[in-house]
Amino acid sequence: MRKKYNLQFILLFILIIILASIPLFHNQIVLGDDLSFHILRIRNLSESLKHFDLFPKIDVLTLNGYGYGSNLMYPNIFLYLPAILHVLGLDIILSYKIFVIFIHVITCLICYYTCYKISKGKYASLVASAIYTLCQYRMLDVYSRGSVGEYLAITFVPLIVLGIYDYLFDDFNNPHYLGIGFWGLMMSHTISLEIMMAVTIVIFLINYKKVFIKEKIIKICITAIIVLLASAIYLFPMLEQFLFYKFNVSHTAGLWEYGMSLKDLFNMNKYGIGIIIPLLLIIRFFIRDRRKVVLGDQCLVAGLFALYMTTKYFPWKLISKIFVIQFPWRMNAVAMVFFAIAIAIYLKNTNNKYFYYLEMSLIIISVVLFNQSLQQRFYSTQGSFDDTCVLGAGEWLPEGTDTSLITDSSHVIYDKNIINMKKNYNSIKFVAKSTGKYDIPLLYYKGYVAYIDDGEKKEYQEVYKNENNLVCVNVSKENSRVVVKYEGTLIQKVSVWITFVTFIYIIMYFVKKSRYNV
């Protein structure tokens, strides 16, 4: 009987992943709004791995070879899977599809684990996980928007909610829930990190009587420090670049302009929740003993408030200067995790198997309808992603850069004269017959160096940026062989070791903890 029960559970889990992956089984791919940019990021990371550059900071293929510092500002740790698959010979699109399926699996597992820990209902948690994994907003994020950073962040949001639950309603013996959750957001999507930090602070303020417990505060402070150190490989280099230079980071002050109407919330082609979630929440009216579902009701209220924040009726004008999330509908991720937990708790307390069948049927119907709406967006595969000038919003261009002047990367310029050069991955070599300023076809970021290579020692030259933010080298010797390359900064190199040592400590901690528990 137990084997049959487990087999049904596994088959339902597989069904969820298949439903989430239906658009990937097509021989083409849905061209999401940001997909071309992220495919280019994977291509760049693959190129770096081929040259044994394990932690690249510059996307060397981008902008016709001028390079783009997105890795300095946009962590790529989760893109190693598709990049490695591409290095091993898989088509870039197939590599990406495998990556998406993998993220579907992890999202489903994390949400299931979260809901199970809170509701204690196995099948109820699986249904809730299906709701979260297959919810309209997440599916639009994955396919219509192609927003890799955001749907990666959605994967970790349930862990943060579980960590908050562990802090407020338990002994906080598992601070790693919050640690892994916030580290995942830090390494995937900065705006989602900001949102969940705000959500955590608000929940803690509401429950302040349960927060100020010395032992828990010490644990959460230690966890925060470990998260920062584990994120050093991304966080410190980013802060260094911002400290010295300005970039085209766009912040949308008019958040209210992007707020949804009540009708938009239930529109299948909008970034709302669709009609299925409200139908699933109707189950609450069949539970008479409110005492059993107090936490579920609290999650329902939290989800409804987050949903309210996605609309144009929320007073965004009052807080848009201090709470910058670009688009209000990003709060849907918060709403969905609270709704999923609420439904898990409600289902656990109904003791009626027909509700499980009804809810799974509604979920399947919604996914089928959603996939039908995607049919118009299928696009061709490999050749569609050859453009190297896809920058998204170009947030990480040095301020004032005119990309229309960044076209030919085949030569160095000296006093308007063309100088032949040889390029190998992230380094450029040329012969400087005269002293003076040489314009190099590389977009400037802190970490570029230039030196005269005479075969015995390196004589470093002055490197700075020109009026269009390209690398400039002031060569001090005539008839010299000059090498220009991105070597990185001391902070970047130290940050790698900080993160490495931190992860060694984390592994040792969990090994020791597991032995102790045994």
C-alpha positions in Angstrom: 0.0 0.0 0.0 2.8 2.4 0.9 4.6 1.6 -2.4 1.4 2.4 -4.3 1.1 5.7 -2.3 4.7 6.7 -3.1 4.3 5.8 -6.8 1.2 8.0 -7.1 3.1 10.8 -5.4 6.1 10.5 -7.8 3.8 10.3 -10.9 2.0 13.5 -9.8 5.4 15.2 -9.3 6.5 14.1 -12.8 3.2 15.4 -14.2 3.8 18.8 -12.6 7.2 19.1 -14.3 5.9 17.9 -17.7 3.1 20.4 -17.5 5.5 23.2 -16.6 7.8 22.1 -19.5 5.3 21.7 -22.4 6.5 24.8 -24.3 10.1 23.3 -24.2 9.1 20.1 -26.0 8.5 22.1 -29.2 11.4 22.0 -31.7 11.5 25.8 -31.5 11.5 28.0 -28.5 9.3 30.8 -27.1 11.1 34.0 -27.7 10.7 35.7 -24.3 11.3 39.5 -24.0 14.7 39.1 -22.4 15.7 35.7 -23.6 18.1 36.8 -26.3 20.1 38.7 -23.7 20.3 35.7 -21.4 21.2 33.3 -24.2 24.0 35.7 -25.1 25.1 35.6 -21.4 25.3 31.7 -21.6 27.3 31.9 -24.9 29.7 34.3 -23.2 30.1 32.1 -20.2 30.7 29.1 -22.4 33.4 31.0 -24.3 35.1 31.9 -21.0 35.0 28.3 -19.8 36.6 27.1 -23.0 39.5 29.4 -22.2 39.6 28.2 -18.6 38.4 31.5 -17.2 36.2 30.1 -14.5 35.0 33.4 -13.0 34.7 35.8 -15.9 33.8 39.4 -15.3 33.5 40.6 -18.9 31.2 39.1 -21.6 33.9 39.1 -24.3 31.5 38.4 -27.3 29.1 41.2 -26.6 29.0 44.4 -28.5 30.9 43.0 -31.5 33.7 42.0 -29.2 34.0 45.2 -27.3 32.9 43.4 -24.2 30.2 44.1 -21.6 30.6 44.0 -17.8 27.2 42.4 -17.0 28.9 39.7 -14.9 30.2 42.5 -12.6 26.7 43.5 -11.9 24.5 40.5 -12.8 25.6 37.2 -11.1 25.9 34.3 -13.4 26.4 31.4 -10.9 23.3 29.6 -12.0 24.1 29.8 -15.7 27.1 27.4 -15.4 24.8 24.4 -16.0 23.7 25.5 -19.5 27.1 26.9 -20.2 28.8 23.6 -19.4 26.3 21.7 -21.5 27.0 24.0 -24.4 30.8 23.5 -23.9 30.2 19.8 -24.1 28.7 20.2 -27.5 24.9 20.6 -26.9 23.1 23.2 -28.9 22.7 26.5 -27.0 18.9 26.3 -27.1 18.8 22.6 -26.0 21.2 23.6 -23.1 18.9 26.3 -22.1 15.8 24.1 -22.2 17.5 21.5 -20.0 18.3 24.3 -17.6 14.7 25.5 -17.5 13.5 22.0 -16.7 16.0 21.7 -13.9 14.8 25.0 -12.4 11.2 23.7 -12.7 12.2 20.6 -10.6 14.1 22.7 -8.0 11.2 25.2 -7.7 8.7 22.4 -7.2 10.8 20.6 -4.6 11.6 23.8 -2.6 7.9 24.8 -2.6 6.8 21.3 -1.6 9.3 21.2 1.2 8.3 24.6 2.5 4.5 23.8 2.4 5.1 20.3 4.0 7.1 21.8 6.9 4.4 24.3 7.6 1.2 22.3 6.8 2.4 18.8 7.6 0.3 17.5 4.7 2.1 15.5 2.0 -0.5 15.6 -0.8 -1.7 19.0 0.2 1.9 20.3 -0.1 2.3 18.7 -3.5 -0.9 20.4 -4.8 0.4 23.7 -3.4 3.7 23.1 -5.0 1.9 22.5 -8.4 0.0 25.8 -7.9 3.3 27.7 -7.2 5.3 26.0 -10.0 2.5 26.3 -12.6 1.1 29.7 -11.5 0.4 32.1 -14.4 2.9 34.8 -13.2 5.8 32.3 -13.0 5.0 30.7 -16.3 4.8 34.2 -18.0 8.1 35.0 -16.3 9.8 31.8 -17.7 8.3 31.9 -21.2 6.8 35.2 -22.3 9.3 37.4 -20.5 12.3 35.1 -20.5 13.3 36.8 -17.3 16.0 34.3 -16.0 17.0 36.3 -13.0 13.5 36.7 -11.7 12.3 33.2 -12.2 15.4 32.0 -10.5 14.6 34.3 -7.6 11.0 32.8 -7.5 12.6 29.5 -6.8 14.1 30.7 -3.5 11.2 32.8 -2.2 9.5 29.9 -0.4 12.6 29.1 1.6 12.7 32.7 2.9 9.0 32.3 4.0 9.9 29.0 5.6 12.8 30.7 7.4 10.5 33.5 8.7 8.1 30.7 9.9 11.0 28.9 11.6 12.0 32.2 13.4 8.5 33.2 14.6 6.8 29.9 15.3 9.7 27.6 16.2 13.1 27.6 17.9 14.9 28.9 14.8 17.1 25.8 14.7 17.3 26.0 10.9 18.7 29.5 10.1 20.0 28.0 6.8 16.5 28.4 5.4 16.8 32.1 5.5 20.5 31.9 4.6 20.0 29.8 1.4 17.0 31.8 0.5 18.6 35.2 0.7 21.8 33.9 -0.9 19.8 32.5 -3.8 18.1 35.9 -4.3 21.4 37.7 -4.0 22.9 35.5 -6.7 19.9 35.7 -9.1 17.9 38.9 -8.9 18.7 42.0 -6.9 15.2 43.5 -7.1 13.7 40.3 -5.7 16.2 40.5 -2.9 15.0 44.0 -2.1 11.4 42.9 -2.2 11.9 39.9 0.2 14.1 42.0 2.6 11.2 44.4 2.8 8.6 41.6 3.3 10.8 40.1 6.0 11.2 43.4 7.8 7.4 44.1 7.7 6.5 40.7 9.0 9.0 41.0 11.8 7.7 44.4 12.8 4.1 43.0 12.9 5.3 40.2 15.1 7.9 42.2 17.0 7.1 40.5 20.3 8.4 37.2 18.9 11.4 38.8 17.2 13.5 40.3 20.1 14.8 37.0 21.5 18.6 37.2 22.1 19.5 33.7 20.9 17.5 34.1 17.7 18.9 37.6 17.0 22.5 36.2 17.4 21.7 33.4 14.9 20.1 35.7 12.3 23.1 38.1 12.5 25.6 35.3 12.0 23.4 34.0 9.1 23.4 37.5 7.5 27.2 37.7 7.8 27.7 34.3 6.2 25.3 35.2 3.4 27.3 38.4 2.7 30.6 36.4 2.7 29.2 33.7 0.5 28.1 36.4 -1.9 31.4 38.2 -1.9 32.3 36.9 -5.3 29.5 39.0 -6.8 28.8 41.7 -4.2 32.2 43.2 -3.6 33.2 43.6 -7.2 29.9 45.2 -8.0 30.2 47.7 -5.2 33.8 48.5 -6.3 32.6 49.3 -9.9 29.8 51.5 -8.6 32.2 53.3 -6.2 34.4 54.5 -9.1 32.1 54.9 -12.0 28.5 55.6 -13.0 26.4 53.3 -15.1 23.1 53.5 -17.0 21.1 51.8 -14.3 17.5 52.7 -14.9 15.1 53.1 -11.9 11.5 53.5 -12.6 10.1 56.2 -10.3 6.5 56.0 -11.8 5.6 52.6 -10.4 1.9 53.6 -10.3 2.0 53.8 -14.1 2.6 50.1 -14.3 0.1 49.1 -11.7 -2.6 46.6 -12.9 -6.4 47.1 -12.9 -8.7 44.6 -11.2 -9.5 43.2 -14.6 -5.8 42.7 -15.4 -5.3 40.5 -12.3 -7.4 37.8 -13.9 -6.3 38.3 -17.5 -4.4 35.3 -18.8 -2.1 37.5 -20.9 -1.3 39.9 -18.1 1.1 39.5 -15.2 -1.6 38.7 -12.7 -2.8 35.5 -11.0 -5.5 34.4 -13.4 -8.8 33.0 -12.4 -7.6 29.6 -11.1 -6.1 30.8 -7.8 -9.3 32.5 -6.6 -11.2 29.3 -7.5 -8.8 27.2 -5.5 -9.0 29.4 -2.5 -12.8 28.9 -2.3 -11.9 25.7 -0.4 -11.6 27.9 2.7 -15.4 28.3 3.0 -15.7 24.5 3.5 -13.6 24.6 6.7 -15.7 25.4 9.8 -13.1 25.2 12.5 -11.1 28.4 12.1 -8.7 27.4 14.9 -7.1 24.8 12.6 -6.4 27.2 9.8 -5.4 30.5 11.6 -1.9 30.4 10.0 -3.6 29.7 6.6 -5.8 32.7 7.0 -2.8 34.9 7.9 -1.0 33.7 4.7 -4.2 34.4 2.7 -4.3 38.0 4.1 -0.6 38.4 3.4 -1.1 37.2 -0.2 -4.1 39.4 -0.8 -2.1 42.5 0.4 0.8 41.6 -1.8 -1.7 41.2 -4.7 -3.1 44.7 -3.8 0.4 46.1 -4.1 0.5 44.9 -7.8 -2.4 47.2 -8.7 -2.6 50.9 -9.5 -4.8 51.4 -6.5 -1.8 51.0 -4.1 -0.2 54.4 -3.1 3.1 53.8 -5.0 3.7 57.5 -5.2 4.4 57.6 -1.5 7.1 55.0 -1.4 8.5 54.7 -5.0 11.6 56.8 -4.1 12.6 54.3 -1.3 11.2 51.0 -2.6 12.4 50.7 -6.2 11.2 47.5 -7.9 10.6 48.8 -11.4 7.2 47.0 -11.9 4.5 46.5 -9.2 3.5 43.2 -10.6 6.8 41.7 -9.2 4.9 41.4 -5.9 2.9 38.6 -7.5 5.8 36.2 -6.6 5.2 37.1 -2.9 1.4 36.7 -3.3 1.8 33.3 -4.9 3.9 31.8 -2.2 1.5 32.9 0.5 -1.5 31.6 -1.5 0.3 28.3 -2.0 0.9 27.8 1.7 -2.6 28.9 2.6 -4.0 26.3 0.2 -1.7 23.6 1.6 -3.0 24.3 5.1 -6.6 24.4 3.9 -6.4 21.1 2.0 -4.7 19.4 5.0 -7.7 20.3 7.1 -10.5 19.4 4.7 -9.9 15.6 4.9 -11.7 15.3 1.6 -9.8 13.6 -1.3 -12.2 15.0 -3.9 -10.8 18.5 -3.2 -7.4 17.2 -4.3 -8.7 15.9 -7.6 -10.7 19.1 -8.2 -7.7 21.4 -7.5 -5.3 19.3 -9.7 -7.9 19.3 -12.5 -8.3 23.1 -12.3 -4.5 23.5 -12.4 -4.1 21.2 -15.4 -6.9 23.1 -17.3 -5.2 26.4 -16.5 -1.9 25.2 -17.8 -3.4 23.8 -21.0 -5.1 27.2 -21.7 -1.9 29.1 -20.9 0.1 27.0 -23.4 -2.5 27.6 -26.0 -1.9 31.4 -25.5 1.8 30.8 -26.1 1.4 29.2 -29.5 1.8 32.5 -31.3 5.2 33.2 -29.8 7.2 30.2 -31.1 10.3 31.4 -32.8 13.2 29.9 -34.7 16.2 28.5 -32.8 19.9 28.8 -33.2 20.2 31.6 -35.8 17.9 33.9 -33.9 20.4 34.4 -31.1 23.5 35.4 -33.1 23.2 39.1 -32.4 25.9 40.2 -29.9 24.5 43.7 -29.3 21.6 42.6 -27.2 22.0 44.5 -23.9 18.5 44.4 -22.4 18.0 47.9 -21.1 21.8 48.5 -21.2 21.9 49.2 -17.5 25.6 48.2 -17.1 26.9 50.5 -19.9 29.2 53.2 -18.5 27.2 56.4 -18.4 27.4 58.4 -21.6 28.4 55.5 -23.9 27.2 55.9 -27.5 26.8 52.3 -28.7 26.3 53.4 -32.3 30.0 54.2 -32.4 30.9 50.7 -31.2 30.9 48.7 -34.3 34.4 47.7 -35.7 36.5 45.8 -33.1 39.2 44.7 -35.6 41.8 47.4 -35.0 43.4 49.9 -32.6 43.3 53.6 -33.3 46.3 56.0 -33.0 45.8 59.6 -34.0 43.0 58.6 -36.3 45.3 55.9 -37.9 44.4 52.3 -38.0 46.8 49.9 -36.2 46.7 46.2 -36.8 46.1 44.0 -33.8 45.7 40.4 -32.7 42.9 39.4 -30.3 42.8 36.2 -28.3 39.8 35.9 -26.0 40.1 38.8 -23.5 43.5 40.2 -24.6 44.6 42.4 -27.5 48.2 42.6 -28.8 49.6 45.3 -31.1 52.8 47.0 -31.9 53.1 50.7 -30.9 55.6 52.4 -33.2 55.1 55.8 -31.5 54.4 56.9 -28.0 51.1 58.4 -27.1 47.4 57.6 -26.7 46.0 54.4 -28.3 42.2 53.8 -28.4 41.5 50.1 -27.9 38.3 48.4 -29.1 37.2 47.4 -25.6 34.5 48.9 -23.4 36.2 50.2 -20.2 35.6 48.7 -16.8 37.9 48.8 -13.8 40.3 45.9 -14.0 41.8 46.4 -17.5 45.6 46.6 -17.6 48.1 47.2 -20.4 51.8 46.4 -20.4 54.8 46.4 -22.7 55.9 42.8 -23.2 59.6 42.7 -24.0 60.0 39.0 -23.2 61.6 39.5 -19.8 59.3 41.7 -17.7 56.1 43.5 -17.9 56.2 47.3 -17.9 52.7 48.4 -17.1 51.2 51.4 -18.9 48.6 54.0 -18.0 45.1 52.8 -18.7 42.0 55.1 -18.7 38.8 55.6 -20.6 38.2 57.9 -23.6 35.2 60.2 -24.2 33.1 57.2 -25.3 34.2 55.0 -22.4 36.5 52.8 -24.4 39.9 51.6 -23.1 42.8 54.0 -23.8 46.5 53.2 -23.3 49.2 55.8 -23.0 52.2 54.0 -24.4 55.5 55.3 -23.1 58.0 53.6 -25.5 58.4 53.5 -29.3 58.4 50.2 -31.2 57.0 48.3 -28.3 54.7 45.3 -28.2 51.7 46.1 -26.1 49.3 43.7 -24.5 45.9 44.9 -23.2 43.7 42.5 -21.2 41.2 42.2 -18.4 43.1 40.9 -15.4 40.6 42.0 -12.8 41.2 43.9 -9.5 42.5 42.9 -6.2 39.0 43.1 -4.7 37.8 40.7 -7.3 40.5 38.2 -6.6 40.2 38.4 -2.8 36.4 38.1 -3.1 36.7 34.7 -4.9 38.7 33.4 -2.0 36.3 34.8 0.6 33.4 33.0 -1.0 35.5 29.8 -1.4 36.5 29.7 2.2 33.0 30.5 3.3 31.6 27.6 1.4 34.2 25.3 2.9 33.1 26.4 6.3 29.4 25.9 5.4 30.1 22.4 4.2 32.1 21.5 7.3 29.3 22.9 9.5 26.6 20.8 7.8 28.8 17.7 7.9 29.4 18.2 11.6 25.7 18.9 12.2 24.6 15.7 10.4 27.0 13.6 12.4 25.8 15.2 15.6 22.2 14.6 14.8 22.9 10.9 14.0 
